[in-house]
Amino acid sequence: MEFDAFTGGVEPGGLRTKNQIRILICYLLSSVDAPLSRQDIIGIMQDNGLANYFEVTDALAELLGNGNITADEEHPDLLSATRQARMIAKQLDAAVPLSVRERAVSAAVNLLAAAKRERENKVEINRTERGYNVTCHVSGGDMELMNFTLYVPDLFQARMVKRNFHRAPENVYRMMLALVTNNRDMVSDLLKEMKG
């Protein structure tokens, strides 16, 4: 196989041809069946050492130009697979190693799950005279299960609270519930989960 793509930043086993990169993008968007932003796609490819930044941006431009992927009319940065992209992904997926496909899809699914958690479990950061109040909301789907406000002295800590809360809002809820119901077994189990 002849390599025709830049390989700077690409890990061993990553993609080294322009065609493989285009196929993987089609496969990725078809597999997750949800729009992803250009930055998300580039991030997935780079963070996993799958393809070079410049090659991914060129591939996205080419796929958009050919009508293989499409940009959302209201949010032009969100890209989706067209029927053509789904056909390409189905017919040519074997051209991209299985391990590469699995890493890309896994990263995209994790990214979409994190975005969903952030959408459903809002965090507000409000400046006060002495620092910041961080209000976290735990959603139960169509209803709010809990909200609480923490005071922190600076913006760095406020952002850290937000980031950590979004990692596992369900654990925050479970821990609070265990504490207020004095369920020591649940507290112990949660602490073991956090360590392991």
trRosetta pair geometry for C-beta under 8 A, 3 or more apart (Angstrom, degrees):
i j d omega theta_ij theta_ji phi_ij phi_ji
1 16 8.0 112 119 80 117 111
1 17 6.9 -90 166 -46 114 136
2 17 7.5 90 91 -101 57 115
3 7 7.2 -1 173 -53 139 122
3 16 4.1 -43 -129 147 113 114
3 17 5.9 -122 -131 -71 51 74
4 16 7.9 112 31 144 42 70
4 17 5.6 50 36 -134 85 71
4 18 5.6 -52 92 -5 106 100
5 15 6.8 8 62 128 157 85
5 16 5.5 -176 53 -177 103 37
5 17 5.5 171 -9 -124 111 11
5 18 5.1 158 -73 -57 102 62
5 20 7.8 -100 -8 49 145 100
5 21 6.3 124 -105 -22 156 131
5 51 7.1 -48 155 -150 149 92
5 52 6.3 179 157 23 101 120
5 55 4.6 48 -160 -117 112 148
6 52 4.3 -118 92 101 94 177
6 54 5.9 28 43 63 144 116
6 55 5.6 -162 44 -44 88 109
7 10 4.5 -87 -162 39 69 126
7 14 7.5 137 -148 85 87 119
7 16 5.7 1 -90 -118 112 91
7 52 6.2 -118 -106 -52 14 120
8 52 5.5 74 56 -121 71 115
9 46 6.4 -19 153 -141 135 84
9 49 6.7 -146 155 -127 66 69
9 52 5.7 120 55 -114 104 64
9 53 6.7 34 55 -16 156 89
10 14 3.8 -153 -174 90 93 146
10 15 6.8 -112 -142 55 133 53
10 16 6.8 146 129 -80 160 74
10 49 5.8 114 -155 178 34 74
10 50 7.1 -38 -134 123 85 13
10 51 6.1 11 -101 -118 110 21
10 52 5.7 -56 -43 -52 107 76
11 14 4.9 113 55 -32 60 117
11 48 7.7 -99 20 146 128 51
11 49 3.0 47 -9 143 108 144
11 50 7.6 -16 35 -61 94 34
13 97 6.6 -90 -171 65 86 160
13 99 6.4 -37 175 89 132 131
13 100 6.8 -171 149 -65 89 97
14 49 5.2 -110 -70 137 133 77
14 50 4.9 179 -138 -144 94 27
14 51 6.2 -175 175 -61 110 43
14 100 7.0 121 -128 -111 40 119
15 20 4.3 -166 -148 109 113 122
15 21 5.1 146 126 -69 147 75
15 24 6.3 -110 -62 -13 153 146
15 50 5.8 32 4 166 100 73
15 51 4.7 -13 57 -84 114 94
15 55 7.9 -161 101 118 109 145
15 96 7.0 -26 -94 -129 115 97
15 100 6.5 104 -52 -156 92 154
16 20 7.2 37 46 40 44 142
17 20 4.5 93 64 3 90 103
17 21 7.1 -157 94 -7 49 85
18 21 5.7 -57 -154 35 34 113
18 22 6.5 33 152 -17 68 105
18 55 6.4 -137 -105 -157 72 105
18 58 7.4 -58 -135 103 110 122
18 59 6.6 -178 -164 -84 76 100
19 22 5.8 -55 -150 36 32 109
19 23 6.3 31 153 -18 66 108
19 95 7.0 -69 128 154 107 144
20 23 5.7 -55 -146 39 31 112
20 24 6.2 33 155 -22 66 106
20 95 6.0 -146 -103 134 76 99
20 96 5.3 130 -158 -93 89 85
21 24 5.8 -52 -146 35 29 111
21 25 6.6 31 154 -20 62 103
21 45 7.7 48 -143 -136 97 142
21 51 4.9 105 -113 -129 110 150
21 55 5.4 -144 -83 143 172 110
21 56 6.3 -131 -171 -91 125 58
21 59 4.6 -128 121 -69 111 157
22 25 5.9 -54 -152 33 31 111
22 26 6.6 30 151 -15 64 105
22 59 4.8 -152 -79 -153 70 109
22 62 6.7 -60 -103 88 122 123
22 63 5.9 165 -145 -67 92 108
22 68 7.6 43 -177 92 104 165
22 88 7.8 -66 133 162 94 148
23 26 5.7 -57 -152 38 33 111
23 27 6.1 34 150 -21 68 109
23 88 6.3 -140 -122 153 70 105
23 89 7.0 140 -171 -101 70 54
23 92 5.0 -106 -129 113 128 120
23 93 7.1 175 168 -99 113 39
23 95 5.4 47 72 75 177 120
23 96 5.4 -169 102 -35 118 117
24 27 5.4 -53 -143 39 33 114
24 28 6.0 38 156 -25 67 105
24 45 7.7 112 113 -103 134 106
24 50 7.0 -168 161 159 163 131
24 51 7.3 178 62 -35 147 136
24 96 5.0 135 -75 -117 89 158
24 100 6.6 -68 -111 137 131 115
24 101 6.9 -144 -127 -94 87 68
24 104 6.0 160 -178 -48 109 172
25 28 5.7 -50 -144 34 29 114
25 29 6.4 21 160 -10 63 107
25 41 6.4 45 -130 -165 97 132
25 56 7.5 140 -73 -148 121 80
25 59 5.7 162 -13 132 145 123
25 60 6.6 -163 -142 -83 158 69
25 63 6.1 -126 100 -33 138 164
25 69 7.0 -69 139 -43 112 145
25 85 8.0 -77 112 -148 80 120
26 29 6.3 -61 -147 42 26 103
26 30 6.0 23 157 -16 64 115
26 63 7.0 -163 -64 -133 88 137
26 68 6.2 -62 -93 163 112 120
26 69 7.2 -140 -97 -59 68 101
26 81 6.2 98 -155 -125 61 110
26 85 4.0 -156 -140 -163 94 85
26 86 7.5 -149 176 -59 97 23
26 88 4.5 -26 152 87 167 119
26 89 4.5 -153 126 -58 95 91
27 30 5.8 -62 -145 41 25 109
27 31 5.9 24 160 -22 65 113
27 89 4.1 148 -91 -135 57 104
27 93 5.4 113 -106 -112 126 94
27 96 6.5 -123 1 43 157 148
27 101 5.8 -70 141 -128 147 104
27 104 7.4 80 95 88 107 140
27 105 7.7 -79 135 -62 95 105
28 31 6.0 -58 -142 35 23 109
28 32 6.5 4 168 -3 62 109
28 36 7.4 -43 135 17 110 154
28 41 6.9 129 105 -128 148 94
28 44 7.1 136 -149 106 149 154
28 104 5.0 -85 -94 146 112 122
28 105 6.4 -158 -123 -80 67 66
28 108 5.8 147 -168 -45 99 153
29 32 6.7 -60 -138 44 25 96
29 35 8.0 12 -144 -121 100 37
29 36 6.5 -126 -102 21 83 111
29 41 7.9 -13 -62 -98 97 124
29 69 6.1 96 32 -116 174 117
29 79 6.5 -76 -107 120 138 95
29 80 6.2 147 -175 -161 121 33
29 81 3.8 153 117 -49 110 97
29 85 6.1 -14 78 146 122 146
29 89 8.0 -144 61 -59 75 143
30 33 6.9 11 177 -70 34 68
30 81 4.5 118 -70 -114 67 177
30 85 5.9 -166 -57 125 105 95
30 86 4.6 139 -120 -108 123 67
30 89 4.2 -147 26 32 153 166
30 90 7.6 -125 161 -41 162 78
31 89 7.3 -152 -38 -178 83 148
31 101 7.7 138 -50 -178 158 97
31 105 4.8 -62 120 -113 148 120
31 108 7.5 111 87 68 106 144
32 36 6.8 62 75 -45 148 117
32 105 6.6 -176 -57 -143 87 77
32 108 4.6 -97 -67 132 143 131
32 109 6.3 -159 -113 -72 101 67
32 112 6.3 161 -167 -31 125 147
33 81 7.8 -64 -105 34 48 120
34 80 7.9 -96 151 -111 19 93
34 112 5.8 88 75 -120 152 141
35 72 5.9 11 -126 -46 158 124
35 75 7.7 110 135 84 155 121
35 78 3.9 39 158 173 134 109
35 79 6.2 148 -155 65 82 30
35 80 4.7 -54 -93 -67 82 91
36 40 4.4 -122 -178 86 97 131
36 41 5.3 114 117 -55 125 88
36 44 7.8 -19 -178 -11 150 137
36 78 7.0 149 73 -149 15 69
36 79 6.0 -32 67 59 68 86
36 108 6.4 -62 -88 -141 143 110
36 111 7.6 58 -128 101 110 137
36 112 7.9 -80 -91 -70 92 99
37 40 4.5 102 54 1 78 101
37 41 7.2 -146 93 -3 44 84
37 77 4.8 11 -140 140 96 102
37 78 5.7 -50 -84 -92 64 56
37 79 7.2 110 -134 9 18 85
38 41 5.9 -58 -152 37 32 109
38 42 6.2 27 153 -15 68 109
38 57 7.7 55 -177 -116 116 76
38 60 5.9 89 -131 -175 98 163
38 77 5.8 -95 7 -164 97 80
38 79 6.4 88 -66 -17 66 124
39 42 5.8 -55 -143 41 31 109
39 43 5.9 35 155 -23 65 110
39 77 7.5 3 0 178 94 122
40 43 5.6 -56 -145 38 27 114
40 44 6.3 31 156 -23 64 104
40 108 7.4 85 155 -122 113 79
40 111 5.8 130 -153 160 114 154
41 44 5.8 -50 -148 32 29 112
41 45 6.5 24 155 -14 62 108
41 56 6.8 178 128 177 95 121
41 60 6.6 127 95 -87 146 126
41 79 6.9 -20 -29 51 141 134
42 45 5.9 -61 -152 40 30 109
42 46 6.0 18 157 -10 68 113
42 53 6.3 48 -164 -137 109 75
42 56 5.1 143 -113 112 73 140
42 57 6.7 22 -97 -65 123 80
42 60 7.8 -54 -61 -30 92 144
43 46 6.0 -61 -137 45 27 102
43 47 5.5 22 169 -17 68 115
43 111 7.8 125 92 -103 125 145
44 47 6.3 -51 -128 39 19 106
44 48 6.3 -4 171 5 55 118
44 50 7.5 -11 130 26 72 136
44 104 5.7 80 153 -146 120 72
44 107 4.5 144 -139 110 94 131
44 108 5.7 9 -108 -65 151 79
44 111 6.9 -83 -76 -23 106 147
45 48 6.7 -81 -152 49 17 95
45 50 4.6 -102 -150 67 63 107
45 51 4.4 -40 -176 46 121 98
45 53 7.8 151 96 -92 115 45
45 56 4.8 160 70 -91 162 145
45 104 7.2 16 -85 -115 62 106
46 49 7.4 29 -175 -74 33 32
46 50 7.7 -80 -50 38 18 77
46 51 7.6 -69 -68 70 53 62
46 53 5.8 27 -84 -77 123 85
46 56 7.4 -99 -45 4 87 153
47 107 6.8 155 80 -146 120 143
48 103 4.9 146 -167 150 144 123
48 104 6.7 -152 60 -81 160 59
48 107 5.7 -109 -46 -48 132 152
50 100 5.8 118 -134 -153 108 99
50 103 6.7 179 -73 94 120 125
50 104 6.1 55 -87 -74 169 102
51 55 5.4 -115 171 84 104 119
51 56 5.1 121 105 -61 122 98
51 59 7.8 -22 158 5 155 146
52 55 4.2 80 67 9 96 110
52 56 6.9 -168 87 -11 47 84
53 56 6.0 -62 -152 34 26 108
53 57 6.5 19 157 -14 65 107
54 57 5.9 -53 -146 38 33 108
54 58 6.3 33 154 -17 65 107
55 58 5.7 -55 -147 39 31 112
55 59 6.1 33 153 -22 65 108
56 59 5.6 -53 -145 36 30 112
56 60 6.4 34 155 -21 64 103
57 60 5.7 -50 -147 33 32 112
57 61 6.5 32 154 -18 63 105
58 61 5.8 -57 -150 37 31 111
58 62 6.2 29 154 -18 66 109
59 62 5.7 -56 -146 39 30 111
59 63 6.1 29 157 -18 66 108
60 63 5.9 -56 -143 39 28 108
60 64 6.2 28 157 -18 64 108
60 69 7.4 -58 -149 60 66 143
60 79 7.2 -96 -151 -84 107 166
61 64 5.9 -57 -148 38 27 111
61 65 6.2 28 154 -20 63 110
62 65 5.6 -56 -146 38 29 113
62 66 6.2 20 158 -11 65 110
63 66 5.9 -58 -141 43 29 105
63 68 4.2 -81 -160 66 81 116
63 69 4.6 37 136 13 114 105
63 85 7.2 58 -168 -95 118 113
64 67 7.8 37 178 -69 29 26
64 68 7.7 -74 -55 50 21 75
64 69 5.8 -49 -79 74 60 90
64 70 7.4 119 -131 -105 72 28
64 71 6.5 27 -133 -32 120 100
64 79 7.4 -88 -83 -123 103 119
66 84 7.7 -132 128 120 99 152
67 70 7.1 16 -154 -75 58 88
67 82 6.2 -18 156 15 72 168
67 84 6.4 76 112 26 86 149
68 81 7.8 -37 154 -147 70 65
68 82 6.0 -156 -177 38 26 112
68 84 5.0 -104 -119 102 63 116
68 85 4.6 106 171 -72 80 87
68 88 6.5 5 -149 -3 122 148
69 79 5.1 26 159 -178 125 109
69 80 6.5 165 -163 80 81 34
69 81 5.9 -49 -111 -104 81 40
69 82 6.2 -160 -104 -7 24 89
69 85 5.4 63 -72 -68 71 147
70 79 7.0 152 77 -152 34 64
70 80 5.5 -25 62 62 85 87
70 82 5.4 91 -19 -63 107 102
71 76 4.7 26 161 -156 130 63
71 77 7.3 36 -149 -41 108 8
71 78 6.8 117 -158 72 63 52
71 79 5.8 -38 -95 -95 60 68
72 75 4.5 12 87 61 129 76
72 76 6.5 -138 68 -84 67 24
72 77 7.9 -27 43 54 102 42
72 78 4.2 10 5 72 127 107
72 79 7.6 -119 -14 -71 81 23
72 80 6.9 84 -60 -11 83 111
73 76 7.5 6 -148 -76 17 72
75 78 4.4 43 105 5 111 115
81 85 3.8 -134 -156 91 87 133
81 86 5.5 105 144 -54 126 77
81 89 7.2 -21 -144 -16 145 137
82 85 5.0 105 46 4 64 99
82 86 7.3 -122 100 -3 38 87
83 86 5.7 -54 -152 35 34 112
83 87 6.4 34 151 -19 66 105
84 87 5.7 -57 -151 36 32 111
84 88 6.3 34 151 -20 66 105
85 88 5.5 -51 -147 36 34 113
85 89 6.2 35 154 -20 66 106
86 89 5.7 -52 -147 37 30 112
86 90 6.2 29 155 -19 64 108
87 90 5.8 -56 -145 37 30 110
87 91 6.0 14 163 -7 66 114
88 91 6.3 -67 -140 45 23 99
88 92 5.6 -29 180 27 64 119
89 92 7.1 -74 -119 55 13 80
89 93 5.6 40 176 -68 58 99
90 93 6.6 -21 -131 -18 13 112
92 95 4.8 -16 175 6 88 123
92 96 7.8 69 133 -6 82 89
93 96 6.3 -64 -167 41 50 97
93 101 6.5 49 -169 -98 100 151
96 100 5.4 -108 168 82 96 125
96 101 5.5 113 109 -58 114 96
97 100 4.5 90 68 5 89 106
97 101 7.1 -159 96 -6 46 85
98 101 5.6 -56 -148 37 34 111
98 102 6.1 33 156 -19 69 107
99 102 5.8 -53 -145 37 30 111
99 103 6.4 31 156 -19 64 105
100 103 5.9 -53 -147 35 29 109
100 104 6.4 26 156 -17 64 109
101 104 6.0 -61 -150 38 28 109
101 105 6.2 19 159 -12 66 111
102 105 6.1 -60 -142 42 27 104
102 106 5.9 29 159 -21 65 112
103 106 5.8 -58 -144 38 26 112
103 107 6.3 26 158 -19 63 108
104 107 5.9 -58 -150 36 27 110
104 108 6.4 24 154 -17 63 108
105 108 5.6 -55 -147 38 33 111
105 109 6.2 34 155 -21 67 105
106 109 5.8 -53 -145 35 29 110
106 110 6.4 29 155 -17 63 107
107 110 5.8 -56 -149 38 30 111
107 111 6.3 32 152 -21 64 108
108 111 5.5 -55 -148 36 32 114
108 112 6.3 30 155 -17 66 105
109 112 5.8 -54 -146 38 31 109
109 113 6.3 32 153 -20 64 106
110 113 5.7 -54 -146 37 31 112
110 114 6.3 31 155 -20 64 105
111 114 5.8 -54 -149 35 29 110
111 115 6.5 30 152 -18 63 106
112 115 5.6 -52 -147 36 33 113
112 116 6.4 35 153 -21 65 104
113 116 5.6 -53 -149 35 32 112
113 117 6.4 35 152 -20 64 103
114 117 5.7 -51 -149 34 33 113
114 118 6.4 31 153 -17 65 106
114 166 7.0 64 -164 152 84 109
115 118 5.8 -57 -149 38 31 110
115 119 6.3 33 152 -21 65 106
116 119 5.6 -53 -146 35 32 112
116 120 6.1 15 161 -7 67 112
117 120 6.2 -67 -142 46 25 100
117 121 5.7 -22 174 25 67 115
117 166 5.7 122 118 -168 114 76
117 169 6.3 167 -170 8 103 114
118 121 6.7 -70 -119 60 20 79
118 122 8.0 67 174 -97 54 42
118 123 7.9 -61 -147 10 76 101
118 166 5.2 16 -87 -139 83 128
119 122 8.0 -13 178 -70 23 74
120 139 4.3 -123 165 56 88 146
120 141 7.6 -19 -151 -96 130 30
121 136 7.2 7 168 -175 96 85
121 137 6.0 -173 -159 88 54 69
121 138 5.7 4 -128 -116 107 42
121 139 5.3 -132 -78 9 64 95
121 165 7.2 -150 137 143 123 100
121 166 6.7 165 86 -111 116 65
121 169 4.1 -120 -146 -56 166 170
122 136 7.8 171 94 -152 51 41
122 137 4.6 16 56 42 84 122
122 139 7.8 78 1 -41 77 113
123 134 6.5 -7 -173 -173 101 92
123 135 7.0 162 -156 83 51 52
123 136 5.2 -9 -107 -105 86 69
123 137 7.3 -153 -72 19 43 76
123 161 7.7 172 -159 113 137 88
123 162 4.4 150 125 -128 156 92
123 165 5.9 127 -85 79 134 141
123 166 6.9 -86 -15 -54 135 98
124 134 7.3 164 83 -155 50 45
124 135 4.5 -3 55 55 99 103
125 132 5.7 -8 -170 -174 89 126
125 133 7.6 160 -154 81 43 49
125 134 5.5 -10 -104 -105 73 76
125 155 7.5 77 170 -135 140 76
125 158 4.7 93 -136 164 122 129
125 159 7.4 -3 -85 -70 157 59
125 162 6.5 -55 -55 -56 115 132
126 132 6.6 148 77 -158 41 71
126 133 4.8 -13 63 59 98 95
126 134 8.0 -178 24 -78 68 32
126 135 7.2 25 3 -4 109 106
127 131 7.8 -138 -149 132 58 26
127 132 5.7 -43 -103 -101 46 77
128 131 5.9 4 57 62 99 52
128 132 6.5 168 13 -100 86 20
128 133 5.7 74 -33 -20 121 96
128 151 7.6 -44 29 -131 147 98
130 151 7.8 11 92 -168 109 122
130 153 7.3 -63 148 -125 80 68
131 151 6.1 89 79 -179 128 86
131 152 5.8 -150 157 98 129 43
131 153 4.2 -98 -109 -133 136 31
131 154 6.3 -73 -141 -50 94 35
131 158 8.0 168 162 -53 90 112
132 151 7.3 149 83 -156 46 52
132 152 5.2 -19 66 65 96 86
132 153 7.6 26 21 105 80 7
132 154 7.0 17 2 145 114 7
132 155 6.2 112 -42 -88 147 52
132 157 7.5 169 51 76 122 91
132 158 4.1 -37 104 -73 154 137
133 149 5.2 0 -177 -175 106 114
133 150 7.2 154 -156 76 56 38
133 151 5.8 -32 -99 -96 68 62
134 149 6.8 156 77 -154 42 59
134 150 4.9 -16 59 59 97 92
134 151 8.0 173 17 -89 76 14
134 152 6.1 24 -9 4 116 115
134 158 5.0 175 -69 -144 115 80
134 161 4.7 98 113 92 171 143
134 162 6.4 -132 -151 -57 126 82
135 147 6.2 20 179 177 94 109
135 148 7.2 -174 -145 94 59 32
135 149 4.5 -23 -94 -96 79 86
136 147 6.5 179 89 -148 48 64
136 148 5.8 -7 54 57 92 77
136 149 7.8 172 15 -86 66 37
136 150 7.5 22 -4 1 107 103
136 161 7.5 -119 -54 150 121 104
136 162 7.8 -176 -90 -109 97 57
136 165 4.9 -126 -121 -155 138 155
136 169 7.2 -170 175 -125 116 104
136 172 7.0 -45 130 133 149 163
137 144 5.7 -60 -168 -136 104 116
137 146 7.6 169 -154 92 44 49
137 147 4.5 -15 -103 -100 68 103
138 144 7.1 106 74 -166 53 70
138 145 4.7 -58 104 64 101 104
138 146 4.5 14 42 55 118 89
138 147 7.0 -165 16 -75 70 50
138 169 5.1 172 -115 166 86 111
138 170 7.6 129 -152 -88 115 39
138 172 6.6 -154 -79 84 128 108
138 173 4.6 139 -169 -72 163 117
139 143 7.5 150 -158 86 66 33
139 144 6.0 -54 -105 -107 59 56
139 145 6.7 116 -168 4 9 92
139 169 7.7 37 26 121 71 150
140 143 5.1 -16 61 70 105 82
140 144 7.1 123 14 -153 86 8
140 145 4.2 102 -38 -53 109 106
144 147 6.2 -10 173 -36 130 103
145 173 5.9 26 109 -134 136 137
146 173 5.7 158 29 -118 135 93
146 176 6.5 143 -178 85 166 151
148 176 7.5 -164 -34 -109 146 153
150 161 6.0 -152 69 -148 140 156
152 157 3.9 -154 178 107 133 119
152 158 5.0 -177 66 -67 133 68
152 161 6.2 -154 -40 -21 148 136
153 157 6.4 59 48 30 68 144
154 157 5.4 94 63 13 74 99
154 158 7.1 -131 108 -7 40 92
155 158 5.2 -52 -144 35 38 117
155 159 6.3 37 158 -18 69 103
156 159 6.1 -59 -154 37 27 107
156 160 6.4 27 149 -20 63 108
157 160 5.3 -52 -145 36 36 116
157 161 6.4 41 154 -22 67 100
158 161 5.9 -51 -152 32 30 111
158 162 6.6 31 149 -18 62 106
159 162 5.5 -51 -149 36 36 115
159 163 6.2 36 154 -20 67 106
160 163 5.8 -53 -145 37 31 111
160 164 6.2 23 159 -12 65 110
161 164 6.1 -62 -144 43 26 105
161 165 6.0 29 157 -22 64 111
162 165 5.8 -58 -145 36 25 112
162 166 6.4 21 159 -16 62 109
163 166 6.1 -62 -152 37 26 108
163 167 7.0 37 149 -32 61 99
164 167 5.6 -41 -156 14 38 118
165 169 5.9 42 168 -90 76 80
165 172 6.1 6 -137 -43 78 154
166 169 6.7 -3 -115 -44 30 98
168 171 3.9 20 136 13 118 118
168 172 6.9 143 106 -18 74 81
169 172 5.4 -49 -154 31 44 115
169 173 6.5 43 150 -18 70 103
170 173 5.6 -52 -151 37 35 113
170 174 6.2 35 152 -19 67 107
171 174 5.6 -51 -141 39 34 111
171 175 6.1 34 158 -20 66 106
171 190 6.4 137 -157 -152 92 112
171 193 7.5 -148 -121 98 122 133
171 194 7.4 116 -170 -75 146 100
172 175 6.0 -57 -147 37 26 109
172 176 6.3 25 155 -17 63 109
173 176 5.9 -58 -147 38 28 109
173 177 6.2 28 155 -18 64 110
174 177 5.7 -56 -146 39 29 112
174 178 6.2 30 154 -20 64 107
174 186 6.8 -135 170 172 94 117
174 190 6.0 168 113 -92 116 132
175 178 5.7 -54 -146 36 30 112
175 179 6.3 29 155 -19 64 107
175 187 6.9 79 -141 -116 72 71
175 190 5.3 177 -85 146 87 166
176 179 5.8 -56 -148 36 30 111
176 180 6.3 15 161 -8 67 109
177 180 6.4 -61 -141 43 26 99
177 181 6.0 5 165 1 64 117
177 183 7.5 -3 124 28 76 130
177 186 7.5 -57 96 128 91 154
178 181 6.3 -70 -139 50 22 96
178 183 4.4 -97 -144 67 71 102
178 184 7.8 131 174 -74 103 15
178 186 3.7 -146 -111 97 122 117
178 187 4.6 168 139 -59 134 74
178 190 6.6 -153 7 -4 160 137
179 182 7.5 21 -179 -75 29 38
179 187 6.6 89 -71 -87 67 119
181 186 8.0 33 72 36 114 142
183 186 4.1 27 121 19 117 117
183 187 6.6 150 95 -18 67 85
184 187 5.4 -52 -147 37 37 114
184 188 6.1 40 154 -21 68 105
185 188 5.7 -55 -149 37 30 113
185 189 6.2 31 153 -20 65 106
186 189 5.6 -51 -144 37 32 112
186 190 6.3 33 156 -19 65 105
187 190 5.9 -57 -150 37 28 110
187 191 6.4 26 154 -18 63 108
188 191 5.9 -57 -149 37 29 110
188 192 6.5 30 153 -20 64 105
189 192 5.7 -55 -151 34 32 112
189 193 6.5 35 151 -21 65 104
190 193 5.5 -51 -150 33 34 114
190 194 6.4 34 153 -20 65 104
191 194 5.7 -52 -149 34 34 112
191 195 6.6 31 153 -17 64 105
192 195 5.9 -58 -151 36 32 109
192 196 6.1 8 160 -2 68 114
193 196 6.3 -70 -140 49 25 95
